[in-house]
Amino acid sequence: EAGVVQSPRYKIIEKKQPVAFWCNPISGHNTLYWYLQNLGQGPELLIRYENEEAVDDSQLPKDRFSAERLKGVDSTLKIQPAELGDSAVYLCASSLRLTDQETQYFGPGTRLLVL
Amino acid sequence: GQQLNQSPQSMFIQEGEDVSMNCTSSSIFNTWLWYKQEPGEGPVLLIALYKAGELTSNGRLTAQFGITRKDSFLNISASIPSDVGIYFCGWYGNNRLAFGKGNQVVVIP
């Protein structure tokens, strides 16, 4: 069974440019998460989707970050404009549903470098 | 807010040695999770703990949920080079999975 797929794996952009990340969750998983991982830290939740609805986006910096999950499957996360401090790993994860006994499966992440 | 300490931050061990790491919290949790993240990859769940006092093994890995529900440890026995990575403890709070800062393990052949 295919895991969570993310692209691109790496992205280098100049500050003030826009950037987008794409995630394809495991087939059948209703819940999709985007996490931010800074160097030397654990992942931190940005947004959680239940099907196509964003049910927890309180930690998403909405002035420059946006996300969508059209049709409740694939998702994109966008930053516009990017800042130097956005350099980090952006991880996507999925699970069948949100419970603390439901395993979250992570993708390999997109490594973003903002110059 | 919740304060979580994960120690030690990094460990250099000889192949074949055992290694232990732990997480402690100022709050009580109902679930403790242990993830491993290898370079260039996302975290992978190793062990999930749901009951205070629970001791669970997964191959050479053993983890325990502390009786006070405020701590957990992970032990790796007879380490091998592929044990290299960052080990995160995780817990659920406010319907979110949150992680500690991680323990970096380096195995020296």
Backbone of each chain as ProteinMPNN parsed JSONL, in Angstrom:
{"seq_chain_A": "EAGVVQSPRYKIIEKKQPVAFWCNPISGHNTLYWYLQNLGQGPELLIRYENEEAVDDSQLPKDRFSAERLKGVDSTLKIQPAELGDSAVYLCASSLRLTDQETQYFGPGTRLLVL", "coords_chain_A": {"N_chain_A": [[0.862, -1.206, 0.0], [0.577, 2.209, -0.846], [2.257, 4.9, 0.753], [1.915, 8.085, 2.43], [2.195, 10.65, 0.115], [4.319, 13.242, -0.848], [5.086, 16.291, -2.51], [6.978, 19.103, -3.776], [10.052, 17.347, -2.896], [12.143, 18.931, -2.121], [12.665, 22.45, -1.941], [13.818, 25.529, -3.051], [13.651, 28.909, -2.638], [13.448, 32.469, -3.221], [13.067, 35.036, -0.778], [9.862, 36.512, -0.289], [8.724, 35.353, -2.472], [6.101, 33.195, -3.761], [5.112, 29.888, -2.657], [4.219, 26.454, -3.003], [3.006, 23.412, -1.609], [2.341, 19.968, -2.04], [0.167, 17.261, -1.148], [-0.664, 13.871, -1.032], [-2.751, 11.803, 0.582], [-2.892, 8.622, 2.367], [-4.871, 6.187, 0.785], [-8.309, 6.311, 1.474], [-8.065, 7.473, 3.944], [-9.555, 9.726, 6.072], [-8.78, 11.892, 7.555], [-6.509, 14.551, 7.423], [-3.374, 16.068, 7.92], [-1.292, 18.939, 8.255], [1.977, 19.642, 9.149], [4.541, 21.63, 10.663], [7.999, 21.535, 10.859], [10.638, 22.699, 12.533], [14.215, 23.05, 12.593], [15.774, 20.854, 14.798], [13.563, 20.529, 16.367], [10.381, 19.047, 17.321], [7.638, 18.008, 15.172], [5.032, 20.435, 14.548], [1.593, 21.062, 14.683], [-0.103, 22.531, 11.955], [-2.543, 22.621, 10.528], [-5.61, 20.81, 10.44], [-7.593, 18.553, 8.629], [-10.837, 17.229, 8.308], [-12.115, 15.146, 6.135], [-13.098, 17.339, 3.631], [-13.176, 19.547, 5.196], [-11.666, 22.068, 7.109], [-10.913, 21.598, 10.311], [-9.35, 22.309, 12.433], [-7.526, 24.943, 12.464], [-6.205, 26.739, 13.934], [-3.544, 27.223, 14.464], [-2.42, 28.01, 12.151], [-0.703, 30.429, 10.37], [-2.5, 32.817, 9.166], [-2.123, 35.089, 7.695], [-0.229, 34.723, 5.759], [-0.196, 32.07, 5.076], [-2.027, 29.463, 3.507], [-4.399, 26.832, 2.956], [-5.846, 24.034, 1.286], [-8.22, 21.423, 0.687], [-9.504, 20.05, -1.605], [-12.291, 18.122, -2.598], [-11.769, 16.388, -0.597], [-9.501, 14.754, -0.654], [-6.565, 14.971, -1.972], [-4.271, 17.54, -0.863], [-3.204, 20.956, -0.682], [-0.718, 23.17, 0.494], [0.001, 26.514, 0.914], [2.299, 29.228, 0.802], [2.476, 32.652, 0.864], [3.526, 35.896, 0.879], [6.709, 34.177, 0.978], [8.856, 34.096, 3.852], [12.119, 34.531, 5.383], [12.168, 33.117, 7.77], [10.493, 31.021, 7.302], [11.795, 28.837, 6.428], [12.053, 25.456, 6.707], [10.91, 22.111, 7.478], [8.09, 20.792, 5.929], [5.57, 18.781, 6.816], [3.252, 16.302, 5.858], [0.518, 14.409, 7.025], [-1.633, 11.56, 7.5], [-4.646, 9.979, 8.671], [-7.037, 7.416, 9.485], [-9.149, 8.478, 10.951], [-9.674, 11.044, 13.425], [-8.563, 10.095, 16.38], [-7.114, 9.353, 19.556], [-6.161, 6.847, 19.403], [-5.675, 6.239, 16.87], [-3.428, 5.729, 14.386], [-1.214, 8.133, 13.077], [0.091, 8.606, 9.901], [3.003, 9.634, 8.42], [4.203, 11.627, 5.688], [7.239, 11.999, 3.661], [7.979, 14.634, 3.761], [8.497, 18.111, 2.79], [11.299, 19.949, 2.167], [11.976, 23.191, 2.761], [13.793, 25.98, 1.736], [14.346, 29.279, 2.26], [15.732, 32.001, 0.726]], "CA_chain_A": [[0.0, 0.0, 0.0], [1.376, 3.419, -0.923], [2.177, 5.769, 1.914], [1.612, 9.487, 2.154], [3.098, 11.175, -0.908], [4.47, 14.697, -0.827], [5.994, 16.882, -3.492], [8.286, 18.513, -4.072], [10.813, 16.948, -1.709], [12.982, 20.074, -1.768], [12.323, 23.68, -2.651], [14.607, 26.689, -2.678], [13.054, 30.11, -3.225], [13.857, 33.73, -2.63], [12.03, 35.608, 0.078], [8.764, 37.234, -0.921], [8.133, 34.538, -3.524], [5.123, 32.211, -3.289], [5.502, 28.477, -2.765], [3.106, 25.541, -2.714], [3.357, 22.024, -1.343], [1.228, 19.083, -2.353], [0.125, 16.035, -0.364], [-1.657, 12.847, -1.344], [-2.782, 10.932, 1.764], [-3.159, 7.202, 2.158], [-6.229, 5.991, 0.282], [-9.302, 5.991, 2.489], [-7.863, 8.241, 5.178], [-10.401, 10.916, 6.066], [-8.146, 12.994, 8.277], [-5.222, 14.966, 6.861], [-2.7, 17.058, 8.761], [-0.04, 19.593, 7.846], [2.835, 19.992, 10.279], [5.765, 22.381, 10.431], [9.087, 21.055, 11.706], [11.864, 23.493, 12.528], [15.428, 22.295, 12.891], [15.975, 20.563, 16.212], [12.276, 20.507, 17.055], [9.4, 18.097, 16.836], [6.614, 18.613, 14.31], [3.957, 21.205, 15.179], [0.427, 21.064, 13.813], [-0.56, 23.773, 11.332], [-3.95, 22.532, 10.18], [-6.16, 19.446, 10.344], [-8.806, 18.421, 7.837], [-11.703, 16.051, 8.332], [-12.589, 15.194, 4.747], [-12.672, 18.598, 3.012], [-13.364, 20.638, 6.147], [-10.578, 22.398, 8.023], [-11.549, 21.61, 11.628], [-8.422, 22.904, 13.389], [-6.528, 25.75, 11.751], [-5.881, 27.829, 14.848], [-2.11, 27.465, 14.489], [-1.982, 28.376, 10.805], [-0.559, 31.895, 10.229], [-3.388, 33.027, 8.032], [-1.76, 36.25, 6.888], [0.57, 34.319, 4.607], [-0.38, 30.64, 4.821], [-3.372, 28.991, 3.184], [-4.434, 25.414, 2.612], [-7.119, 23.548, 0.797], [-8.323, 19.991, 0.473], [-10.641, 19.898, -2.487], [-12.806, 16.761, -2.762], [-11.447, 15.571, 0.558], [-8.424, 13.782, -0.876], [-5.304, 15.691, -1.99], [-4.254, 18.844, -0.207], [-2.075, 21.842, -0.953], [-0.392, 24.189, 1.477], [0.66, 27.598, 0.197], [2.854, 30.361, 1.543], [2.634, 33.806, -0.017], [4.882, 35.655, 0.398], [7.568, 33.449, 1.919], [9.847, 34.846, 4.629], [13.306, 33.748, 5.726], [11.85, 32.245, 8.896], [9.648, 29.892, 6.884], [12.663, 27.71, 6.104], [11.709, 24.371, 7.626], [10.335, 20.941, 6.811], [6.632, 20.768, 5.994], [5.164, 17.379, 6.807], [1.84, 15.959, 5.733], [0.197, 13.124, 7.643], [-3.04, 11.203, 7.386], [-5.138, 8.888, 9.512], [-8.413, 7.069, 9.132], [-9.973, 9.49, 11.604], [-8.96, 11.602, 14.565], [-8.696, 9.663, 17.765], [-5.751, 9.149, 20.057], [-5.755, 5.479, 19.155], [-5.575, 6.086, 15.42], [-2.066, 6.088, 14.009], [-0.973, 9.097, 12.014], [1.165, 8.208, 9.001], [3.633, 10.832, 7.892], [4.959, 11.615, 4.456], [8.663, 12.301, 3.826], [8.168, 16.055, 3.985], [9.1, 19.024, 1.811], [12.28, 20.802, 2.807], [11.935, 24.517, 2.157], [14.849, 26.933, 2.081], [14.035, 30.611, 1.764], [16.981, 32.794, 0.703]], "C_chain_A": [[0.884, 1.237, 0.0], [1.181, 4.229, 0.342], [1.736, 7.152, 1.519], [2.662, 10.025, 1.186], [3.124, 12.694, -0.817], [5.382, 15.135, -1.96], [5.898, 18.399, -3.423], [8.97, 18.054, -2.794], [11.68, 18.09, -1.207], [12.547, 21.282, -2.586], [13.19, 24.803, -2.113], [14.006, 27.884, -3.386], [13.66, 31.337, -2.578], [12.705, 34.278, -1.792], [11.08, 36.465, -0.76], [8.138, 36.476, -2.089], [7.06, 33.627, -2.936], [5.667, 30.796, -3.441], [4.3, 27.618, -2.381], [3.623, 24.13, -2.539], [2.108, 21.166, -1.569], [1.324, 17.801, -1.543], [-0.989, 15.124, -0.866], [-1.676, 11.855, -0.19], [-2.975, 9.466, 1.385], [-4.636, 7.035, 1.773], [-7.18, 5.598, 1.41], [-9.168, 6.751, 3.796], [-8.641, 9.545, 5.111], [-9.703, 12.138, 6.65], [-6.765, 13.27, 7.701], [-4.672, 16.11, 7.694], [-1.521, 17.664, 8.003], [0.695, 20.011, 9.113], [4.024, 20.799, 9.782], [6.819, 21.824, 11.384], [10.312, 21.929, 11.514], [13.034, 22.627, 12.956], [15.574, 22.092, 14.397], [14.698, 20.518, 17.032], [11.419, 19.361, 16.539], [8.396, 18.795, 15.927], [5.554, 19.354, 15.127], [2.8, 21.308, 14.199], [0.131, 22.464, 13.273], [-2.065, 23.734, 11.099], [-4.354, 21.068, 10.084], [-7.464, 19.495, 9.557], [-9.535, 17.133, 8.196], [-12.441, 16.068, 6.996], [-12.161, 16.54, 4.155], [-12.764, 19.786, 3.957], [-12.141, 20.822, 7.036], [-11.172, 22.558, 9.42], [-10.638, 22.162, 12.713], [-7.351, 23.638, 12.602], [-6.043, 26.896, 12.629], [-4.393, 28.154, 14.886], [-1.552, 27.784, 13.101], [-1.887, 29.894, 10.706], [-1.306, 32.362, 8.993], [-3.036, 34.255, 7.199], [-0.964, 35.842, 5.655], [0.379, 32.854, 4.209], [-1.842, 30.368, 4.455], [-3.289, 27.522, 2.805], [-5.807, 25.085, 2.071], [-7.059, 22.049, 0.609], [-9.61, 19.755, -0.329], [-11.001, 18.423, -2.626], [-12.363, 15.831, -1.64], [-10.354, 14.545, 0.353], [-7.088, 14.523, -0.796], [-5.426, 17.03, -1.284], [-3.055, 19.64, -0.677], [-1.942, 22.839, 0.19], [0.413, 25.259, 0.752], [1.18, 28.642, 1.17], [3.054, 31.495, 0.545], [2.471, 35.1, 0.767], [5.712, 34.922, 1.441], [8.549, 34.397, 2.6], [11.004, 33.926, 5.005], [12.998, 32.716, 6.811], [10.959, 31.072, 8.547], [10.485, 28.684, 6.484], [12.487, 26.617, 7.153], [11.299, 23.164, 6.786], [8.833, 20.98, 7.018], [6.182, 19.326, 5.781], [3.656, 17.261, 6.651], [1.637, 14.595, 6.376], [-1.279, 12.829, 7.408], [-3.378, 10.074, 8.344], [-6.576, 8.596, 9.094], [-9.384, 8.092, 9.696], [-9.168, 10.013, 12.787], [-9.399, 10.94, 15.848], [-7.284, 9.416, 18.261], [-5.317, 7.705, 19.935], [-5.656, 5.19, 17.666], [-4.204, 6.579, 14.984], [-2.063, 7.129, 12.904], [0.238, 8.639, 11.208], [1.695, 9.458, 8.316], [4.248, 10.585, 6.525], [6.405, 12.004, 4.709], [8.948, 13.774, 4.043], [8.708, 16.802, 2.78], [10.029, 19.94, 2.582], [12.359, 22.12, 2.075], [13.091, 25.357, 2.669], [14.496, 28.254, 1.434], [15.292, 31.468, 1.871], [16.692, 34.29, 0.658]], "O_chain_A": [[1.844, 1.309, 0.767], [0.1, 4.249, 0.93], [1.244, 7.371, 0.411], [3.864, 9.875, 1.409], [2.083, 13.344, -0.721], [6.328, 14.435, -2.321], [4.853, 18.934, -3.052], [8.489, 18.359, -1.702], [11.925, 18.207, -0.006], [12.126, 21.17, -3.737], [13.293, 25.013, -0.905], [13.867, 27.875, -4.609], [14.299, 31.259, -1.529], [11.533, 34.017, -2.064], [11.453, 37.046, -1.779], [7.127, 36.914, -2.637], [7.097, 33.316, -1.745], [6.562, 30.541, -4.247], [3.477, 28.004, -1.551], [4.553, 23.701, -3.222], [0.982, 21.594, -1.319], [2.419, 17.307, -1.277], [-2.115, 15.565, -1.093], [-0.701, 11.128, 0.001], [-3.194, 9.133, 0.221], [-5.521, 7.658, 2.358], [-6.905, 4.687, 2.191], [-10.047, 6.685, 4.655], [-8.425, 10.366, 4.219], [-10.0, 13.274, 6.281], [-5.959, 12.359, 7.513], [-5.407, 17.002, 8.118], [-0.85, 16.992, 7.221], [0.133, 20.635, 10.013], [4.452, 20.668, 8.636], [6.56, 21.66, 12.576], [10.948, 21.903, 10.46], [12.856, 21.596, 13.603], [15.505, 23.046, 15.172], [14.749, 20.474, 18.261], [11.682, 18.785, 15.484], [8.312, 20.023, 15.912], [5.222, 18.958, 16.245], [3.001, 21.607, 13.022], [0.115, 23.444, 14.017], [-2.779, 24.682, 11.426], [-3.562, 20.206, 9.704], [-8.318, 20.354, 9.782], [-8.918, 16.082, 8.366], [-13.299, 16.921, 6.767], [-10.972, 16.857, 4.174], [-12.463, 20.914, 3.565], [-11.641, 19.871, 7.637], [-11.86, 23.542, 9.69], [-11.107, 22.458, 13.812], [-6.387, 23.034, 12.132], [-5.534, 27.9, 12.131], [-4.014, 29.251, 15.298], [-0.336, 27.821, 12.914], [-2.88, 30.586, 10.931], [-0.774, 32.299, 7.884], [-3.587, 34.446, 6.115], [-1.009, 36.52, 4.628], [0.762, 32.457, 3.109], [-2.762, 30.963, 5.017], [-2.24, 27.033, 2.387], [-6.793, 25.763, 2.359], [-5.99, 21.474, 0.4], [-10.636, 19.327, 0.199], [-10.119, 17.574, -2.756], [-12.56, 14.619, -1.723], [-10.276, 13.568, 1.097], [-6.531, 14.692, 0.289], [-6.517, 17.579, -1.126], [-2.019, 19.076, -1.026], [-2.932, 23.287, 0.768], [1.386, 24.956, 0.062], [0.583, 28.901, 2.215], [3.71, 31.328, -0.483], [1.383, 35.377, 1.272], [5.454, 35.03, 2.64], [9.01, 35.371, 2.005], [10.884, 32.702, 4.952], [13.498, 31.592, 6.778], [10.694, 30.217, 9.393], [9.935, 27.613, 6.227], [12.741, 26.831, 8.339], [11.336, 23.197, 5.556], [8.354, 21.174, 8.135], [6.386, 18.739, 4.718], [2.892, 18.025, 7.24], [2.501, 13.724, 6.276], [-2.072, 13.734, 7.15], [-2.507, 9.315, 8.77], [-7.235, 9.407, 8.444], [-10.318, 8.522, 9.019], [-8.105, 9.482, 13.108], [-10.495, 11.202, 16.345], [-6.358, 9.284, 17.46], [-4.202, 7.367, 20.331], [-5.565, 4.034, 17.253], [-3.868, 7.744, 15.2], [-2.806, 7.027, 11.927], [1.285, 8.321, 11.773], [0.946, 10.231, 7.718], [4.745, 9.497, 6.233], [6.771, 12.309, 5.844], [10.047, 14.134, 4.466], [9.296, 16.213, 1.872], [9.618, 20.618, 3.524], [12.757, 22.173, 0.912], [13.338, 25.437, 3.873], [14.362, 28.345, 0.214], [15.849, 31.642, 2.955], [17.62, 35.098, 0.634]]}, "seq_chain_B": "GQQLNQSPQSMFIQEGEDVSMNCTSSSIFNTWLWYKQEPGEGPVLLIALYKAGELTSNGRLTAQFGITRKDSFLNISASIPSDVGIYFCGWYGNNRLAFGKGNQVVVIP", "coords_chain_B": {"N_chain_B": [[0.821, 26.37, 30.42], [1.398, 23.126, 28.921], [4.364, 21.49, 29.848], [7.004, 19.795, 28.49], [9.641, 17.594, 28.83], [12.287, 16.137, 27.166], [14.776, 13.828, 27.316], [18.068, 12.257, 27.084], [19.275, 14.955, 24.921], [20.936, 14.221, 22.833], [22.673, 11.273, 21.913], [25.52, 9.253, 21.814], [26.392, 6.128, 21.008], [27.91, 2.88, 21.342], [27.774, 0.296, 18.931], [25.702, -2.421, 19.726], [25.295, -1.776, 22.358], [22.878, -0.974, 24.939], [20.305, 1.521, 25.005], [18.651, 4.172, 26.642], [15.918, 6.439, 26.873], [13.907, 9.211, 27.94], [10.728, 10.812, 28.552], [9.286, 13.48, 30.267], [6.565, 15.104, 31.848], [4.712, 18.025, 32.824], [2.083, 17.725, 32.977], [-0.752, 15.462, 33.086], [-1.138, 12.71, 30.949], [-3.142, 10.787, 28.659], [-2.273, 9.179, 26.711], [0.761, 7.959, 25.434], [3.153, 8.263, 22.931], [5.711, 6.901, 20.88], [7.887, 7.916, 18.403], [10.018, 7.473, 15.55], [12.343, 9.241, 13.602], [14.011, 9.195, 10.646], [16.849, 10.473, 8.788], [15.793, 12.773, 6.343], [13.252, 11.779, 6.156], [9.773, 11.304, 7.197], [8.323, 11.168, 10.549], [7.922, 7.944, 12.085], [5.651, 5.788, 13.622], [6.543, 3.982, 16.499], [5.874, 2.771, 18.977], [2.856, 2.683, 20.843], [1.257, 3.769, 23.762], [-1.299, 3.289, 26.123], [-2.242, 2.943, 28.672], [-1.693, 3.645, 32.116], [1.292, 2.496, 33.549], [1.595, 0.558, 31.649], [3.589, -1.684, 29.797], [5.272, -2.143, 26.887], [6.519, -3.976, 24.134], [8.394, -3.92, 21.07], [9.962, -5.7, 19.048], [13.331, -5.034, 19.438], [12.769, -2.866, 20.943], [11.473, -1.324, 23.838], [8.914, 0.136, 25.696], [7.511, 2.152, 28.28], [4.638, 3.319, 30.006], [4.438, 5.675, 32.4], [3.482, 5.255, 35.86], [2.435, 7.482, 37.13], [1.384, 8.795, 35.008], [2.701, 10.872, 33.908], [5.066, 10.503, 32.682], [7.273, 8.714, 30.425], [9.283, 6.05, 29.19], [11.68, 4.953, 26.739], [13.384, 2.157, 25.607], [16.134, 0.871, 23.861], [17.46, -2.103, 22.944], [20.602, -3.767, 22.494], [21.864, -2.172, 20.341], [21.946, -1.33, 16.845], [23.459, -0.22, 13.732], [21.347, 0.834, 12.116], [19.61, 1.914, 13.901], [20.028, 4.537, 14.134], [18.856, 7.843, 14.325], [16.248, 10.243, 15.044], [14.419, 10.228, 17.967], [11.198, 10.717, 18.971], [8.99, 11.609, 21.592], [5.479, 11.586, 21.939], [2.202, 12.968, 22.442], [-1.345, 13.248, 23.069], [-3.247, 16.161, 23.145], [-5.876, 18.436, 23.567], [-7.107, 17.454, 21.259], [-4.984, 17.254, 19.538], [-1.951, 15.981, 18.174], [1.04, 16.207, 19.761], [4.564, 16.849, 19.979], [7.679, 16.054, 21.624], [11.011, 17.522, 21.826], [12.799, 15.741, 20.845], [15.192, 13.012, 20.782], [18.395, 12.586, 19.679], [19.96, 9.857, 18.286], [23.021, 8.326, 17.798], [24.736, 5.695, 16.443], [27.682, 4.066, 16.862], [29.678, 2.122, 14.861]], "CA_chain_B": [[0.763, 25.381, 29.362], [2.086, 21.868, 29.188], [5.803, 21.49, 29.656], [7.484, 18.451, 28.242], [11.085, 17.481, 28.745], [12.747, 14.903, 26.563], [16.214, 13.783, 27.564], [18.98, 13.347, 26.729], [19.021, 15.494, 23.593], [21.667, 13.427, 21.853], [23.406, 10.153, 22.495], [26.451, 8.53, 20.961], [26.544, 4.823, 21.656], [28.587, 1.837, 20.583], [26.922, -0.777, 18.439], [25.546, -3.511, 20.68], [24.892, -1.254, 23.665], [21.487, -0.583, 25.148], [20.149, 2.964, 25.199], [17.355, 4.554, 27.198], [15.568, 7.856, 26.813], [12.617, 9.375, 28.588], [9.964, 12.052, 28.467], [8.534, 13.82, 31.471], [5.617, 16.183, 31.602], [4.078, 18.663, 33.98], [0.656, 17.395, 32.903], [-1.127, 14.048, 32.961], [-1.575, 12.341, 29.615], [-3.821, 9.501, 28.52], [-1.596, 8.42, 25.657], [2.151, 8.305, 25.109], [3.58, 7.66, 21.679], [7.129, 7.047, 20.544], [8.128, 7.94, 16.971], [11.402, 7.585, 15.091], [12.486, 9.963, 12.338], [15.316, 9.029, 10.009], [17.189, 11.642, 7.956], [15.088, 12.926, 5.081], [11.966, 11.095, 6.186], [8.853, 11.723, 8.23], [8.309, 10.287, 11.722], [7.22, 6.664, 11.986], [5.246, 5.331, 14.949], [7.203, 2.771, 16.982], [5.091, 2.161, 20.061], [1.8, 3.5, 21.419], [0.928, 3.354, 25.127], [-2.61, 3.851, 26.436], [-2.617, 2.729, 30.073], [-0.633, 3.878, 33.092], [1.97, 1.267, 33.936], [1.713, -0.356, 30.502], [4.927, -1.961, 29.275], [5.056, -2.715, 25.555], [7.731, -4.219, 23.358], [8.314, -4.035, 19.62], [11.32, -6.147, 18.696], [14.335, -4.632, 20.446], [12.3, -1.656, 21.605], [10.546, -1.478, 24.957], [8.486, 1.434, 26.2], [6.597, 2.08, 29.414], [3.811, 4.463, 30.378], [4.651, 5.822, 33.829], [2.325, 5.102, 36.747], [1.868, 8.806, 37.41], [0.884, 9.288, 33.712], [3.429, 12.08, 33.558], [6.331, 10.198, 32.057], [7.394, 7.49, 29.654], [10.639, 5.815, 28.715], [11.894, 4.057, 25.606], [14.666, 1.485, 25.683], [16.555, 0.111, 22.687], [18.477, -3.056, 23.37], [21.549, -4.275, 21.492], [21.72, -1.226, 19.23], [22.571, -1.603, 15.546], [23.62, 1.051, 12.999], [20.092, 1.376, 11.582], [18.858, 2.59, 14.967], [20.328, 5.967, 14.026], [17.707, 8.68, 14.008], [15.73, 11.074, 16.133], [13.286, 9.584, 18.623], [10.29, 11.701, 19.555], [7.807, 11.191, 22.328], [4.314, 12.35, 21.521], [1.014, 12.816, 23.271], [-2.525, 13.935, 22.563], [-3.844, 17.176, 23.997], [-6.741, 19.317, 22.778], [-7.323, 16.797, 19.961], [-3.813, 17.417, 18.693], [-0.753, 15.214, 18.48], [2.163, 17.109, 19.991], [5.819, 16.123, 20.082], [8.819, 16.617, 22.317], [12.064, 18.04, 20.948], [13.483, 14.612, 20.245], [16.507, 12.542, 21.206], [19.154, 12.117, 18.521], [20.777, 8.688, 18.594], [24.053, 7.985, 16.828], [25.326, 4.404, 16.774], [29.042, 3.966, 16.328], [29.948, 0.696, 14.563]], "C_chain_B": [[1.528, 24.13, 29.734], [3.566, 22.021, 28.926], [6.26, 20.058, 29.546], [8.989, 18.488, 28.114], [11.447, 16.13, 28.164], [14.26, 14.88, 26.691], [16.762, 12.391, 27.349], [18.75, 13.819, 25.299], [19.745, 14.726, 22.514], [22.49, 12.381, 22.575], [24.286, 9.507, 21.441], [26.749, 7.207, 21.651], [27.269, 3.854, 20.727], [27.549, 0.802, 20.128], [26.89, -1.912, 19.459], [25.11, -3.056, 22.066], [23.386, -1.019, 23.707], [21.438, 0.932, 25.33], [18.744, 3.237, 25.72], [17.155, 6.049, 27.077], [14.202, 8.011, 27.456], [12.017, 10.746, 28.322], [9.254, 12.26, 29.78], [7.689, 15.051, 31.19], [5.126, 16.788, 32.898], [2.591, 18.339, 34.039], [0.452, 15.891, 32.795], [-1.617, 13.787, 31.549], [-2.251, 10.98, 29.622], [-3.132, 8.594, 27.505], [-0.156, 8.897, 25.564], [2.508, 7.546, 23.833], [5.076, 7.862, 21.512], [7.281, 6.899, 19.029], [9.635, 7.967, 16.715], [11.408, 8.314, 13.745], [13.899, 9.777, 11.822], [15.587, 10.22, 9.101], [16.416, 11.651, 6.645], [13.727, 12.255, 5.028], [11.049, 11.706, 7.243], [8.906, 10.769, 9.412], [7.481, 9.026, 11.466], [6.892, 6.191, 13.399], [5.936, 4.019, 15.296], [6.312, 2.028, 17.97], [4.059, 3.175, 20.537], [1.418, 2.914, 22.777], [-0.353, 4.055, 25.562], [-3.008, 3.724, 27.898], [-1.431, 2.981, 30.981], [-0.045, 2.55, 33.527], [2.204, 0.303, 32.793], [3.155, -0.454, 30.042], [4.737, -2.694, 27.962], [6.373, -2.867, 24.827], [7.412, -4.328, 21.878], [9.711, -4.403, 19.142], [12.294, -5.795, 19.804], [13.937, -3.376, 21.205], [11.336, -2.027, 22.725], [10.199, -0.093, 25.457], [7.515, 1.224, 27.349], [5.91, 3.406, 29.643], [3.908, 4.572, 31.902], [3.357, 5.751, 34.637], [1.653, 6.442, 37.018], [1.216, 9.431, 36.183], [1.579, 10.577, 33.288], [4.772, 11.77, 32.906], [6.275, 8.878, 31.301], [8.858, 7.298, 29.294], [10.619, 4.87, 27.535], [13.286, 3.468, 25.746], [14.92, 0.74, 24.376], [17.651, -0.835, 23.149], [19.345, -3.475, 22.184], [21.505, -3.438, 20.216], [22.495, -1.672, 17.994], [22.625, -0.293, 14.762], [22.313, 1.648, 12.491], [19.189, 1.975, 12.66], [19.1, 4.097, 14.962], [19.075, 6.733, 13.641], [17.346, 9.55, 15.191], [14.464, 10.415, 16.665], [12.461, 10.654, 19.335], [9.269, 11.015, 20.441], [6.667, 12.11, 21.894], [3.138, 12.062, 22.431], [-0.136, 13.587, 22.65], [-3.037, 14.927, 23.598], [-4.662, 18.103, 23.125], [-6.943, 18.77, 21.361], [-6.16, 16.986, 19.004], [-2.709, 16.476, 19.143], [0.395, 16.197, 18.609], [3.4, 16.278, 20.28], [6.8, 16.843, 21.008], [9.865, 17.06, 21.311], [12.893, 16.938, 20.323], [14.816, 14.29, 20.886], [17.215, 12.03, 19.962], [20.071, 10.987, 18.949], [21.754, 8.444, 17.447], [24.705, 6.69, 17.289], [26.667, 4.294, 16.074], [29.378, 2.495, 16.096], [31.196, 0.191, 15.294]], "O_chain_B": [[2.224, 24.092, 30.749], [3.98, 22.601, 27.922], [5.949, 19.218, 30.39], [9.546, 19.307, 27.383], [10.961, 15.097, 28.626], [14.945, 15.794, 26.234], [16.007, 11.422, 27.42], [18.078, 13.127, 24.534], [19.238, 14.587, 21.401], [22.943, 12.585, 23.702], [23.85, 9.248, 20.319], [27.296, 7.182, 22.754], [27.243, 3.991, 19.504], [26.594, 0.488, 20.839], [27.927, -2.313, 19.987], [24.612, -3.856, 22.858], [22.72, -0.885, 22.68], [22.415, 1.547, 25.757], [17.775, 2.61, 25.291], [18.104, 6.827, 27.167], [13.425, 7.057, 27.514], [12.699, 11.692, 27.929], [8.684, 11.326, 30.343], [8.059, 15.917, 30.397], [5.126, 16.136, 33.942], [1.92, 18.64, 35.026], [1.373, 15.148, 32.455], [-2.418, 14.553, 31.013], [-1.973, 10.134, 30.471], [-3.385, 7.39, 27.458], [0.114, 10.097, 25.611], [2.208, 6.361, 23.681], [5.633, 8.868, 21.95], [6.865, 5.898, 18.446], [10.416, 8.424, 17.55], [10.588, 8.039, 12.87], [14.867, 10.155, 12.481], [14.652, 10.906, 8.687], [16.39, 10.653, 5.924], [13.116, 12.174, 3.962], [11.478, 12.512, 8.069], [9.469, 9.68, 9.303], [6.49, 9.043, 10.737], [7.759, 6.192, 14.273], [5.926, 3.07, 14.513], [6.036, 0.837, 17.824], [4.341, 4.37, 20.625], [1.274, 1.7, 22.915], [-0.488, 5.268, 25.395], [-3.995, 4.321, 28.328], [-0.305, 2.59, 30.672], [-0.769, 1.602, 33.834], [2.939, -0.672, 32.948], [3.854, 0.552, 29.913], [4.109, -3.752, 27.925], [7.238, -1.994, 24.893], [6.33, -4.761, 21.481], [10.537, -3.533, 18.868], [12.119, -6.195, 20.955], [14.707, -2.882, 22.029], [10.501, -2.92, 22.581], [11.076, 0.754, 25.625], [6.785, 0.234, 27.383], [6.508, 4.472, 29.497], [3.502, 3.653, 32.613], [2.286, 6.132, 34.164], [0.428, 6.514, 37.123], [0.567, 10.472, 36.288], [1.094, 11.289, 32.409], [5.538, 12.687, 32.609], [5.383, 8.052, 31.495], [9.59, 8.271, 29.114], [9.683, 4.093, 27.349], [14.254, 4.192, 25.977], [14.034, 0.065, 23.851], [18.665, -0.394, 23.692], [18.89, -3.53, 21.041], [21.151, -3.935, 19.147], [23.549, -2.301, 18.088], [21.909, 0.65, 15.095], [22.186, 2.871, 12.442], [18.114, 2.489, 12.351], [18.451, 4.839, 15.699], [18.329, 6.327, 12.75], [18.048, 9.586, 16.201], [13.554, 10.088, 15.904], [12.964, 11.39, 20.184], [8.739, 9.962, 20.087], [6.885, 13.266, 21.531], [3.093, 11.034, 23.106], [0.068, 14.467, 21.812], [-3.235, 14.587, 24.765], [-4.206, 18.518, 22.059], [-6.95, 19.526, 20.389], [-6.333, 16.888, 17.789], [-2.549, 16.206, 20.333], [0.69, 16.938, 17.672], [3.307, 15.149, 20.762], [6.76, 18.065, 21.156], [9.649, 16.99, 20.101], [13.621, 17.184, 19.361], [15.483, 15.156, 21.453], [16.706, 11.149, 19.268], [20.869, 11.145, 19.873], [21.362, 8.366, 16.282], [25.179, 6.608, 18.422], [26.764, 4.414, 14.853], [29.363, 1.704, 17.039], [31.563, -0.976, 15.156]]}, "name": "protein", "num_of_chains": 2, "seq": "EAGVVQSPRYKIIEKKQPVAFWCNPISGHNTLYWYLQNLGQGPELLIRYENEEAVDDSQLPKDRFSAERLKGVDSTLKIQPAELGDSAVYLCASSLRLTDQETQYFGPGTRLLVLGQQLNQSPQSMFIQEGEDVSMNCTSSSIFNTWLWYKQEPGEGPVLLIALYKAGELTSNGRLTAQFGITRKDSFLNISASIPSDVGIYFCGWYGNNRLAFGKGNQVVVIP"}
